[in-house]
Amino acid sequence: MPERPLYIVEVDDQCDPRLVGHSGSSYASPPQPEVQALALVRMLLGSSTRPLAVAEAPFRTPIAGGQRVIRLHRAAADGQLQI
């Protein structure tokens, strides 16, 4: 049985410090199956019913004072990021 790929969800909130007082923040999720990774992306986009596909990444959405960029990275079998 072939091994299913795992994905790391990387989130980068890019903000204008003049508007919100900071330049943003970043987050990287633990490796997770595609279905769970895409569910997290939908939640971060604020669109729980929107159908998504890994091939559509990166995803972008406006946030207060800037934008959110969400990338999906395939993780190696040991859970490490593959670049």
TIZABA-545505 format. One line per 2 residues: number of its first residue (from 0); their letters; for each residue x, y, z of N, C-alpha, C, O, CB. Coordinates in steps of 0.001 Angstrom, whole numbers, plus 500000, padded with zeros to 6 digits. Each point is the difference from the previous one (the first is absolute). Glycine has a CB too. Layout:
REM TIZABA-545505
NUM) a) X/Y/Z/X/Y/Z/X/Y/Z/X/Y/Z/X/Y/Z | ...
END
This chain:
REM TIZABA-545505
0) mp) 500837/498825/500000/499163/501175/500000/500889/501247/500000/500875/500136/500855/497280/498610/500362 | 501623/502165/497826/500850/501185/499929/499763/500931/501185/498888/500108/500516/501102/499708/496995
2) er) 501074/500847/502902/499920/500919/501120/499391/501321/499536/500394/500534/498963/501608/498372/502124 | 497053/501617/499666/499371/501276/499655/500902/501146/500432/500600/499950/501074/497100/499032/499155
4) pl) 502398/502050/498938/500881/501121/500356/499453/500797/501178/498792/500069/500223/501946/500059/497398 | 500175/500462/503115/499666/500909/501087/500360/501412/499560/500914/500197/499200/499468/498001/502561
6) yi) 498895/502778/498768/500222/501392/499626/500185/500871/501230/499363/499787/501032/499292/499861/496898 | 502224/501332/501947/500209/501019/501016/499331/501267/499482/500268/500439/498882/501939/498521/501942
8) ve) 496927/501619/499988/499318/501243/499640/500828/501147/500583/500196/500081/501212/497479/498800/498741 | 502806/502000/499173/500772/501166/500421/499129/501240/499807/499486/500248/498909/502730/498631/500479
10) vd) 497630/501889/501678/499179/501206/499967/500889/501204/500280/500775/500003/500957/497168/498711/499793 | 501939/502302/498410/500778/501228/500170/499030/501174/499939/499479/500329/498934/502616/498628/500030
12) dq) 497666/501671/502178/499172/501201/500048/500915/501194/499794/500868/500278/500827/497430/498638/500734 | 501505/501782/497343/500817/501164/499649/499178/501246/500277/498985/500241/499348/502303/498465/498874
14) cd) 499156/502092/502755/499229/501171/500431/500824/501268/499866/501229/499971/500062/497473/498593/501521 | 500604/502544/498234/500625/501318/499974/500099/500490/501440/498975/500268/500626/500114/500251/497037
16) pr) 502134/499606/502879/500146/500383/501403/499401/501371/500311/499631/500264/501144/502427/498359/498923 | 497839/502248/498934/499398/501317/500244/498511/499865/500313/499420/500852/500671/502272/500206/497795
18) lv) 497695/497860/501040/498571/499800/500224/499685/499167/501236/499043/500288/500719/500666/499894/496846 | 501103/498776/502686/499668/499065/501083/501061/499903/501092/499807/499281/500980/498903/499457/497357
20) gh) 502406/501973/501513/501012/500014/501050/501001/498863/499970/500867/499926/500872/497472/501203/500448 | 501566/497982/497699/500977/498914/499845/500038/499591/498535/499101/500343/499232/500505/498842/503147
22) sg) 501421/500090/497239/500163/499641/498582/499371/498658/499640/500091/499563/498852/502004/501747/501156 | 497262/498027/500969/499335/498737/499714/500561/498868/500820/500710/500216/500982/498840/500585/496740
24) ss) 500124/497983/501864/500464/498812/500703/500009/498820/499045/499444/500069/498904/499663/500811/503280 | 501525/498044/498240/500092/498791/499179/499694/498781/500850/500166/500009/501220/501539/501082/497286
26) ya) 497844/497856/500819/499684/498743/500673/500240/498864/499020/499733/500138/498806/498554/500985/502700 | 502208/497771/498985/500133/498776/499204/499370/498860/500798/500356/499762/501154/501787/501067/497702
28) sp) 496918/498474/500512/499287/498912/500672/500872/498750/500058/500996/499901/499283/496804/501042/499937 | 501833/498121/501618/500635/498683/499941/499571/499311/498702/498976/500364/499423/501072/499455/503127
30) pq) 500714/499199/496986/499609/499253/498797/498645/499323/500220/499724/499456/501069/502712/500163/498345 | 496736/500429/499558/498672/499407/500089/499533/499535/498636/500501/500472/498980/498968/500987/502974
32) pe) 499577/497619/498013/499479/499517/498724/499350/501139/499206/499608/501019/500568/500028/496710/500458 | 500257/502088/497678/499466/501021/499102/498626/500501/500439/499759/501208/500001/501532/497744/498152
34) vq) 497816/500153/502214/498644/500402/500392/500042/500949/501193/499295/501010/500015/499808/496802/499130 | 501713/501874/501846/500097/500853/501184/500699/501317/499675/499604/501052/500502/500445/496902/500944
36) al) 500986/501997/497719/500709/501214/499617/499059/500956/499274/500006/501201/500273/502146/497506/499567 | 497046/500775/499244/499065/500849/499267/498876/500514/500904/499495/501102/499786/501038/497616/498128
38) al) 499077/500508/503081/499004/500478/500970/500567/501182/500791/499289/500971/500259/499719/496698/499917 | 502262/502254/500205/500649/501104/500703/500074/501227/499091/499744/501116/500453/501599/497246/500930
40) vr) 498999/501450/497355/500051/501113/499054/498629/500666/499891/499898/501227/500035/501946/497621/498687 | 497107/500347/501147/498650/500565/499915/499673/500834/501235/499427/501083/499883/499862/496966/498714
42) ml) 501068/501458/502574/499748/500732/501232/500783/501317/500016/499465/501041/500383/500125/496780/500820 | 501669/502127/498381/500825/501208/499984/499517/501021/498975/500219/501200/500165/501705/497416/500574
44) lg) 497425/500915/498212/499425/500892/498993/498620/500505/500408/499471/500926/499385/501819/497855/498866 | 498125/500615/502783/498660/500373/500423/498933/499513/499046/498944/500618/499864/502027/501353/501233
46) ss) 499310/496913/498241/499091/499470/498982/499868/498500/500189/500637/499227/499284/499998/502606/499093 | 498554/497752/502568/499940/498598/500382/499404/499070/498949/500185/498786/500087/499634/502019/502202
48) tr) 499477/499728/496730/499364/499122/499014/500651/500067/498622/499633/499231/499111/498260/501054/502143 | 503040/500594/498557/500645/500153/498690/500835/498768/499663/500865/499613/500785/499184/502883/499527
50) pl) 499706/496881/498529/500849/498873/499612/501390/500504/499615/500132/500979/499266/497841/497728/499944 | 503051/500624/501286/501383/500390/499738/500795/498805/499500/499615/498849/500202/500242/502933/501563
52) av) 501260/498513/497578/500931/498961/499559/501422/500465/500308/500287/501197/499966/498118/498029/498197 | 502468/499845/502131/501397/500309/500303/500623/500811/498864/500786/500913/500250/499396/496979/501125
54) ae) 499474/501782/497391/500593/500666/498833/499645/501481/499914/500657/500740/499269/499253/497085/499551 | 499068/502626/501907/499609/501411/499976/500914/500890/500843/499978/501221/499839/497685/498030/499805
56) ap) 503124/500178/501233/500853/500773/500904/501035/500785/499195/500429/499536/498944/499237/498749/502884 | 500738/502879/498642/499659/500605/501283/498634/500668/499961/499511/500418/498950/502912/499926/501489
58) fr) 496974/499742/500754/498707/500636/500166/500235/501372/500644/500898/500156/500827/497899/497584/499396 | 500405/503235/499398/500132/501351/500560/498622/500513/500407/498994/499735/499343/503051/500724/499223
60) tp) 497945/500284/502542/498760/500633/500443/500344/501271/500764/501025/500054/500680/497788/497708/499440 | 500350/503254/499777/500260/501215/500765/499746/499788/501488/499104/499253/500392/500288/502103/497602
62) ia) 501411/499315/502822/499792/500033/501449/500119/501463/500425/500423/500838/499204/500505/496775/501144 | 498713/502698/500863/500096/501377/500480/501432/500511/499875/500916/499455/500616/497176/500132/500969
64) gg) 502095/501446/497629/501315/500615/499850/500944/499293/499053/501179/500351/499950/498514/500447/502303 | 499838/498217/496992/500917/499314/499092/499374/498821/499294/498836/500034/499601/502990/500684/501852
66) qr) 498975/498231/498400/499512/498802/499332/500596/498755/500639/501057/500044/500629/498677/501245/497237 | 499567/497611/501958/500448/498691/500474/500352/499164/498784/499221/499891/499054/499334/500239/503040
68) vi) 502636/499281/497949/500454/499097/498939/500159/498618/500624/500681/499836/501012/500514/502044/497706 | 498168/497134/500663/500031/498626/500514/500622/499111/498936/499529/499945/498864/498413/500439/502585
70) rl) 503124/498918/498933/500684/499084/499088/499891/498581/500544/499911/499790/501210/501690/502034/498057 | 498407/497219/499834/500024/498588/500381/501314/499410/499532/500383/500152/498840/497091/499658/501025
72) hr) 503207/499521/501034/501270/499350/499679/499864/498509/500273/499487/499593/501043/501827/502511/499508 | 499137/497108/498528/499972/498550/500210/501089/499624/500995/501147/500430/499881/497954/499175/497779
74) aa) 500524/499596/503306/500947/499557/501027/500571/498644/499603/499340/499200/499336/499405/502077/502461 | 502469/498485/498615/500632/498701/499782/499340/498972/500926/499260/500372/500910/502947/500731/498418
76) ad) 498052/497645/500448/499415/498929/500797/500332/500157/501492/499232/499570/500860/500927/498917/497140 | 500998/502135/502299/500376/500199/501402/499393/501285/500588/500299/500371/501135/501831/498386/498403
78) gq) 497008/501922/499670/499330/501191/500484/500748/501287/499751/499515/501075/500352/499488/497506/501326 | 502164/501332/497724/500796/501200/499728/499536/500664/498700/499481/499335/499103/502491/499647/502113
80) lq) 498217/502299/498700/499623/500785/498826/500899/499644/498818/501221/499924/500138/497965/501945/501349 | 500200/497914/497352/500748/499774/498765/499962/501284/499184/498924/500501/499673/500528/497008/500326
82) i) 501709/503019/499677/500062/501235/499204/500536/499687/498622/500133/500900/499170/500213/500483/502898
END
